[in-house]
Amino acid sequence: MCDPWMDDRLGYSEIGHTFTNLIKSIDTSKVISIEAGFGRGKTFFRERWAKHLRQSGEVVVEIDVQQSDHSGDPVVTVLGALVEALPKRDKGKGQEAFESAKKLGAIGFRTAAKVVFRSGAEELIDAVTDKSIDSLGDFNALDAFLKNVGDEMSKTAGQLIASQMAAERVRKQELPNQLAALHDALAKDANSGRVIILIDELDRCHPDYAIAFLEAMKIVFYRSSFIFCLMVNADYLENLASHRFGKPKNDERYLDKFVDIRLMLDASEEAYKNAVTELASTLPLAIPYGDGKEFSIEDAAALAGELAVITKLSMRKTKRVLQKVEIALRCYSGQPLDASLLVFLAFKEVANDRVNENHFQRSKLTPDIGVTAMKDFEDARYSPNPRETSNLRNYFKLMREQFPELIGLPLERYKTQRGVPSDEFVRVYESLAPKYLPVHQSVLGAVAKVLASEEEM
């Protein structure tokens, strides 16, 4: 049996096992949210966890609601997925539920009616109580009911209320029975009797659809014996709800109206660091900037892992950063490049407030520092002990303690029109400093011009 977590780099396997144990302890209808930010691996987790649950004997239905966003009917979306998951022998039972779901298309007519009716109509609509709906023996009784209301009601108003009442009847009586039959058909061959519905990409749907989906779960699927697991960016949905309905009072959260258990999906820093390091270890470096280990892909990959944790970028954004470095290394494979410097500059570009030169010491060799160092070097030529002046001591200390690997590079790195300077200080500050950072910044800049822009970055 194939291990569903074999390509897990974020440590989600342990989380998946824990969540599975929770699911196996539940024998009633529940709505569970599994919350993480954008690009944090919710879809990866959902796909692997679904396989893990199935291997554990659970019945799982996966729904990518972004694919059905255009339909405008969340109930039909869920019912369609459940019917599709049925064994062929039970498709007929599922179709009955699916047809009932279509009747609920009129459930939004109550809102429409309040707009169409003149003043006083809201009281009429509110009078259509659950008791009056339950008293209807069949939909044909609607005609008699409407006649008894009086002649004041327009034909359009009557039709709207009739549609609303019909939808309420389907929701309260017809659909629950068929949902129960659908649940039993799905769980027939499972020992647990559970049917788990994994909902993904809800936070990437049109705002109206996302809200409608949550409302439908509460109205239609409440106490339906299914276990719903929502993979969501909770902060996004909360902000969306606040925009639509106003700020909640008493620190109430919108999701709390729909969710019974809230869980976090969050990789540990160590797991995330290791995942990014492994991902960056495949960067294609053709000509290293130097011969030492400091210029290897291994060091560049380790730096990527550290910066990913420091910047707190999502895995999706981190992949885009590394993609930019990869393209730079491929497009400029004919020239020596410092892969670690490219990694540093690429992360700094998208997270400037969280990345500084102390995270990568070689970045301190800037053109400006080269100019000031050489000015002091020239001024000190006339000193009895030029290398003992305080400013020069600081520059020598910086060079030998912060970026000593830049002293022993291949000689062609220091070459100028005058050849290669014999003094190591001059090599680093006069020959190397003016081009070390600018060349790598230019390479990344050229790549940025050909890459499609990403608003999320």
BAVEXSE-138806 format. One line per 8 residues: number of its first residue (from 1); their letters; for each residue x, y, z of C-alpha. Coordinates in pm, whole numbers. Layout:
NUM) A) X Y Z  ... $
//
This chain:
1) MCDPWMDD) 0 0 0  143 334 -106  222 578 176  10 891 109  264 1103 300  574 987 114  635 1332 -41  547 1524 274 $
9) RLGYSEIG) 817 1782 351  622 1997 594  563 1744 870  194 1720 785  196 1343 823  188 1369 1202  -91 1627 1185  -286 1403 947 $
17) HTFTNLIK) -262 1106 1184  -382 1324 1473  -678 1457 1275  -766 1103 1166  -781 992 1530  -1017 1283 1597  -1242 1186 1305  -1261 826 1424 $
25) SIDTSKVI) -1387 946 1762  -1685 1127 1604  -2013 948 1539  -2245 1246 1482  -2277 1527 1231  -1993 1780 1267  -1843 2073 1079  -1468 2104 1127 $
33) SIEAGFGR) -1251 2384 991  -886 2318 913  -736 2664 894  -420 2798 732  -319 3103 531  -295 3120 153  -14 2910 13  37 2710 333 $
41) GKTFFRER) -34 2371 180  -405 2320 249  -468 2149 -85  -158 1930 -47  -278 1828 298  -633 1763 179  -520 1535 -103  -283 1331 116 $
49) WAKHLRQS) -517 1321 413  -803 1198 193  -586 903 85  -486 839 445  -850 843 561  -952 601 286  -669 366 380  -803 384 736 $
57) GEVVVEID) -1142 258 617  -1325 592 597  -1558 707 319  -1430 1036 181  -1578 1276 -74  -1354 1562 -194  -1501 1884 -332  -1300 2165 -490 $
65) VQQSDHSG) -1571 2431 -470  -1376 2677 -683  -1451 2449 -978  -1826 2495 -919  -1818 2864 -827  -1992 2946 -1155  -2295 2729 -1075  -2424 2966 -809 $
73) DPVVTVLG) -2594 2682 -617  -2387 2537 -329  -2648 2273 -245  -2638 2134 -597  -2257 2139 -580  -2246 1922 -269  -2525 1690 -377  -2366 1645 -718 $
81) ALVEALPK) -2037 1542 -558  -2211 1295 -328  -2407 1140 -615  -2088 1111 -820  -1924 924 -531  -2202 663 -512  -2147 309 -639  -2321 257 -970 $
89) RDKGKGQE) -2583 38 -810  -2702 326 -593  -2702 608 -847  -3082 611 -854  -3112 697 -485  -2866 975 -526  -3049 1117 -822  -3362 1162 -613 $
97) AFESAKKL) -3171 1378 -367  -3009 1567 -652  -3348 1652 -801  -3471 1773 -463  -3169 1998 -436  -3262 2164 -762  -3599 2259 -616  -3415 2463 -354 $
105) GAIGFRTA) -3316 2710 -620  -3614 2917 -509  -3488 2949 -153  -3352 3293 -228  -3693 3427 -331  -3769 3555 17  -3505 3823 -25  -3626 3901 -376 $
113) AKVVFRSG) -3985 3929 -255  -3891 4190 6  -3755 4406 -273  -4049 4360 -510  -4335 4399 -262  -4467 4735 -152  -4469 4844 213  -4640 4600 444 $
121) AEELIDAV) -4531 4299 239  -4260 4199 485  -4522 4128 749  -4701 3907 500  -4384 3712 426  -4299 3678 793  -4645 3533 850  -4548 3236 638 $
129) TDKSIDSL) -4422 3044 942  -4281 2694 974  -4618 2584 1110  -4803 2700 802  -4547 2533 575  -4569 2205 765  -4945 2208 733  -4926 2182 356 $
137) GDFNALDA) -5010 1833 246  -4867 1888 -101  -4770 2173 -328  -5117 2188 -483  -5246 2323 -153  -5053 2644 -221  -5329 2771 -452  -5594 2746 -181 $
145) FLKNVGDE) -5365 2901 77  -5290 3199 -143  -5661 3256 -221  -5735 3274 150  -5475 3547 198  -5693 3791 8  -5726 3979 -319  -5476 4246 -219 $
153) MSKTAGQL) -5178 4030 -321  -5049 4058 -673  -4998 3754 -888  -4619 3806 -878  -4621 3826 -499  -4819 3506 -477  -4582 3323 -704  -4282 3438 -504 $
161) IASQMAAE) -4431 3323 -175  -4541 2998 -328  -4190 2931 -452  -4046 3013 -113  -4286 2785 68  -4221 2504 -176  -3848 2536 -120  -3896 2537 258 $
169) RVRKQELP) -4097 2218 236  -3828 2051 28  -3562 2162 276  -3751 2054 590  -3911 1730 478  -3813 1594 142  -3438 1658 129  -3347 1538 483 $
177) NQLAALHD) -3497 1197 415  -3312 1168 87  -2986 1290 243  -3018 1016 504  -3068 758 228  -2773 903 38  -2554 885 349  -2653 522 409 $
185) ALAKDANS) -2577 430 48  -2232 589 66  -2147 433 402  -2295 92 320  -1960 -79 270  -1776 107 547  -1746 -24 904  -1745 323 1059 $
193) GRVIILID) -2072 448 914  -1910 788 861  -1905 993 542  -1643 1268 545  -1675 1558 301  -1354 1755 246  -1423 2106 116  -1131 2292 -44 $
201) ELDRCHPD) -1074 2633 -211  -1377 2796 -47  -1169 3105 25  -1086 3139 -345  -1447 3155 -460  -1647 3466 -543  -1742 3630 -211  -2116 3582 -267 $
209) YAIAFLEA) -2068 3214 -340  -1843 3159 -36  -2101 3316 195  -2385 3125 27  -2196 2798 67  -2155 2845 442  -2518 2948 480  -2632 2644 282 $
217) MKIVFYRS) -2436 2414 509  -2618 2558 809  -2963 2559 649  -2961 2239 444  -2697 2005 581  -2730 2069 953  -2781 1734 1130  -2743 1547 802 $
225) SFIFCLMV) -2504 1284 951  -2215 1398 731  -1884 1522 870  -1773 1834 684  -1408 1941 691  -1347 2289 551  -994 2373 438  -1003 2750 476 $
233) NADYLENL) -813 3071 528  -1018 3177 829  -886 3535 841  -991 3593 481  -1343 3463 541  -1376 3666 862  -1274 3983 679  -1516 3899 399 $
241) ASHRFGKP) -1801 3853 647  -1713 4177 828  -1727 4362 498  -2069 4215 417  -2234 4215 760  -2035 4465 964  -1796 4413 1251  -1911 4137 1490 $
249) KNDERYLD) -2003 4224 1847  -1849 4078 2161  -1556 3929 1969  -1787 3685 1790  -1644 3520 1481  -1849 3458 1170  -1719 3102 1125  -1833 3009 1475 $
257) KFVDIRLM) -2191 3009 1344  -2111 2719 1117  -1813 2534 1267  -1815 2295 1562  -1438 2232 1585  -1161 2464 1463  -818 2317 1390  -492 2473 1275 $
265) LDASEEAY) -274 2344 992  70 2482 1059  410 2331 983  676 2366 1251  957 2609 1175  1207 2326 1156  992 2123 915  930 2429 697 $
273) KNAVTELA) 1299 2519 695  1394 2165 593  1128 2159 322  1252 2482 163  1616 2370 194  1534 2048 11  1340 2238 -255  1628 2481 -315 $
281) STLPLAIP) 1889 2206 -330  1797 2140 -694  1885 2492 -815  2097 2458 -1134  2427 2639 -1071  2663 2603 -1368  2961 2820 -1268  3003 2892 -895 $
289) YGDGKEFS) 3135 3237 -806  3411 3080 -599  3564 2741 -531  3477 2724 -160  3181 2559 3  3036 2904 70  2952 2932 -300  2789 2590 -330 $
297) IEDAAALA) 2424 2512 -393  2417 2342 -54  2491 2673 119  2242 2857 -101  1974 2601 -15  2047 2630 356  2018 3009 332  1684 2974 152 $
305) GELAVITK) 1553 2760 437  1662 3015 696  1517 3312 508  1186 3134 448  1144 3101 825  1262 3457 894  1034 3615 633  738 3388 714 $
313) LSMRKTKR) 651 3367 346  405 3098 245  533 2796 59  364 2926 -255  546 3259 -236  872 3088 -143  847 2870 -452  804 3182 -664 $
321) VLQKVEIA) 1113 3336 -507  1315 3022 -581  1170 3003 -931  1310 3348 -999  1656 3236 -880  1631 2919 -1089  1548 3109 -1407  1835 3351 -1340 $
329) LRCYSGQP) 2079 3062 -1301  1952 2902 -1622  1947 3218 -1832  2293 3329 -1719  2459 2989 -1697  2759 3114 -1897  2882 3349 -1624  2993 3287 -1263 $
337) LDASLLVF) 2716 3356 -1013  2685 3352 -637  2371 3143 -586  2347 3241 -220  2354 3610 -306  2078 3558 -562  1870 3379 -299  1927 3660 -51 $
345) LAFKEVAN) 1839 3935 -300  1527 3750 -422  1392 3708 -67  1479 4068 20  1287 4189 -284  958 4048 -155  1020 4088 219  1247 4391 246 $
353) DRVNENHF) 1133 4480 598  1229 4137 731  1560 4078 553  1881 4276 608  2253 4247 543  2313 4070 874  2127 3770 734  2392 3738 463 $
361) QRSKLTPD) 2728 3894 544  2862 3904 188  2589 4151 96  2781 4412 300  3032 4446 15  2848 4727 -163  2981 4971 -423  2951 5253 -169 $
369) IGVTAMKD) 3163 5077 90  3420 5008 -179  3446 5379 -260  3488 5488 103  3733 5207 179  3957 5303 -113  3941 5672 -22  4070 5588 326 $
377) FEDARYSP) 4325 5355 171  4459 5634 -49  4459 5885 238  4653 5643 455  4932 5601 200  5112 5893 353  5077 5764 711  5385 5611 879 $
385) NPRETSNL) 5181 5290 938  4900 5302 680  4755 4968 781  4732 5077 1142  4501 5376 1093  4166 5327 1267  3950 5343 953  4161 5094 765 $
393) RNYFKLMR) 4163 4859 1061  3785 4860 1049  3780 4780 677  4035 4502 717  3831 4362 1005  3512 4377 801  3676 4202 507  3836 3925 710 $
401) EQFPELIG) 3554 3862 955  3237 3929 756  3323 3805 406  3667 3638 408  3558 3404 126  3566 3704 -110  3942 3739 -61  4045 3413 -224 $
409) LPLERYKT) 3829 3405 -536  3966 3300 -876  4181 3586 -1008  3951 3663 -1301  3687 3790 -1054  3918 4081 -963  4040 4159 -1313  4008 4518 -1433 $
417) QRGVPSDE) 4147 4707 -1731  4467 4745 -1529  4488 4372 -1464  4463 4204 -1121  4577 4411 -822  4839 4251 -606  4701 4382 -275  4408 4182 -140 $
425) FVRVYESL) 4249 4494 9  4247 4662 -332  4121 4347 -499  3817 4330 -275  3729 4697 -229  3838 4849 -560  3797 4563 -808  3518 4349 -664 $
433) APKYLPVH) 3292 4587 -469  3171 4790 -772  3038 4483 -953  2962 4210 -697  2614 4326 -590  2519 4521 -906  2584 4226 -1139  2359 3994 -936 $
441) QSVLGAVA) 2092 4262 -898  2101 4315 -1274  2058 3942 -1338  1749 3924 -1114  1616 4246 -1263  1637 4106 -1613  1449 3794 -1505  1180 4005 -1337 $
449) KVLASEEE) 1105 4175 -1667  1015 3849 -1838  827 3684 -1553  451 3729 -1531  362 3951 -1237  196 3799 -931  -32 4024 -730  -7 3798 -427 $
457) M) 371 3853 -411 $
//
